[in-house]
Amino acid sequence: MASYVDNSFRQAVMMNPAERTQQDLEIVYSYLHGMEALSNLREHQLRIMCETVRYERHEANEVLYYPDDVGSCWYILLSGSVFIKESMFLPRSR
């Protein structure tokens, strides 16, 4: 499946957060700043998020949460699709 994610963003979030340079953090910030779901966050909140965001890859049909689970994180879908309560969601193109 085609990915709409900028390669520099993907590379930045794939690295260990403790090893990100200021340039990497700016790349992550620029991408997250453009997301509608994060538009209500203040700049300093978004910059803190940039220091901890990480990349995960999951196989098809892998369950991330079960009903009644208490989530400890949330996901930004970069490519592929996800089913939530019998509805399919796809990543938005930028």
N, C-alpha and C positions, 0 to 999 in steps of 0.2 A: 504494500500500500504506500502511496506517495506521502511524503512528509512535508508539511508546510512550515517546519521549524527551521529557523536560521541555524546553519551549521556552527557558527561561533557560539551561539547560545547553548546548543547541545553539548559542545565540547566543554564549555565553562561549567555547566551543571554536572557533567560526568566526573569532573575532578573532585578530589577530596576538598570539602569546604575550607579546611584549615590551610590549604595550599593555594587558594585562589589569590591572584594578584588584584590590585586595584582596578586594572583594566577588565579582568574577568568579572569583578563585582559590578562594574558599570554596564557590561554587556547583559548580565542577568537583570540588573535594575531596569535597563531600557526595555527589555522584553516584558517583564512583569508589569511595568508601569503602563504598558499598552493594553493590558488585559481588563476587560470590563468587570470581571468578577472581583478584581482588586482595586477598582477605581475609588472606593471609599476609604482606603487606607491613607494615612499621612505619610509623607516622604520618609521620616525616620522609621516608621513601622515597616515600610516596604524594604528599606535598606537593611534592617535587621533580618528580615526574611531572606534576603539575598545571601546572607552569611550562612544560612542553614539549609537552604533548598538543596535537594539531591535528586539524582536521576535514578530511576528504577525501570527495569524492563521485566515484563511479565508475559508468560506463555499464554496461548489461547486457552480459554475456559478456566483459567486460574481464578479462584475465589479470593477476593481481597477482604471482604467483610461478609459476615453472616448476619441474618436478622437478629436484632437485639444486641449485637456487638456494640461496645462503646469505642468509637474511633479515636485514635491517638494522633492522627494526621489526616491530611486530605491530599488529593491528587489533582494534577493538571495533566490532562490528556494531550499528548503531543502527536500521537499517531495511533491508528487502529480504531477500535470501538469498544464500548463498555455497555453492559446491560445493567440497569438499575431498576428494580421493581418491574421487570418485564418490558422495559422501554430501552431502546438502543440510543446511545449518544455517540456522536462523532466529534473530533476536534474541530474547532472553528479555524478557518483560514485567516491569516492576518493580512 
